[in-house]
């Protein structure tokens, strides 16, 4: 029997042992941040580098379910033109 995903150079297929997994394409959603713009600016400031010696911060976004943590992160990545 032929395996469902033969070994290829396809980057969307990952092999773990005898199992081949096909990865989904990145999800591209337009997320508009409707909350306080100051919070978004503070998050973006964590990655702002003024001097070459600066090290970007690693912020943690915490809060109750449904308050918009994921939406905030997605809005920040769109602002920075990078993938989440």
C-alpha positions in Angstrom: 0.0 0.0 0.0 1.3 3.5 -0.9 1.5 5.9 2.0 -1.0 8.9 1.8 1.9 11.4 1.8 5.0 10.0 0.2 8.3 11.4 1.3 8.8 14.6 -0.8 10.4 18.0 -0.4 6.9 19.4 0.2 7.2 21.7 3.2 3.6 21.2 4.1 4.3 17.6 5.0 6.0 16.6 8.3 7.1 13.1 9.0 7.1 11.8 12.6 8.3 8.3 12.6 6.1 6.3 10.2 3.4 9.0 10.3 3.1 11.8 7.7 1.2 14.9 8.7 0.0 17.5 6.2 0.1 20.9 7.8 -2.6 23.4 7.1 -1.7 26.7 5.4 -1.3 29.7 7.7 -4.6 31.2 8.6 -4.9 34.8 7.3 -7.6 36.8 9.0 -8.1 40.5 9.0 -8.3 41.3 12.7 -9.2 44.9 13.6 -8.3 45.9 17.1 -11.4 47.7 18.4 -10.1 48.1 22.0 -7.9 50.7 23.6 -5.2 51.7 21.1 -2.9 52.5 23.9 -2.8 48.7 24.8 -1.8 47.9 21.2 0.9 50.6 21.2 2.3 49.2 24.4 2.4 45.7 23.0 4.1 47.0 19.8 6.6 48.9 21.9 7.9 45.6 23.4 9.5 44.8 20.0 10.7 48.3 19.3 14.5 48.6 19.2 16.2 52.0 19.4 19.8 50.8 19.7 21.5 47.7 18.4 22.2 46.7 22.0 18.5 46.6 22.8 16.8 43.3 23.2 13.1 42.9 22.4 10.9 42.0 25.3 8.8 38.9 25.4 5.4 40.1 26.6 2.7 37.8 28.1 -0.9 38.7 27.4 -3.0 37.4 30.3 -6.7 37.8 31.0 -10.1 36.0 31.3 -11.4 34.0 28.3 -13.0 36.2 25.7 -11.4 39.5 26.5 -9.5 39.8 23.2 -6.0 38.4 23.9 -5.8 36.5 20.6 -7.3 39.4 18.6 -4.8 41.8 20.2 -1.9 39.5 19.2 -3.2 39.1 15.7 -3.7 42.9 15.3 -0.1 43.4 16.5 1.3 40.9 14.0 -0.7 42.6 11.2 0.7 46.0 12.3 4.2 44.5 12.2 3.5 42.8 8.8 4.5 39.3 10.1 2.7 36.0 10.5 1.3 34.8 13.8 
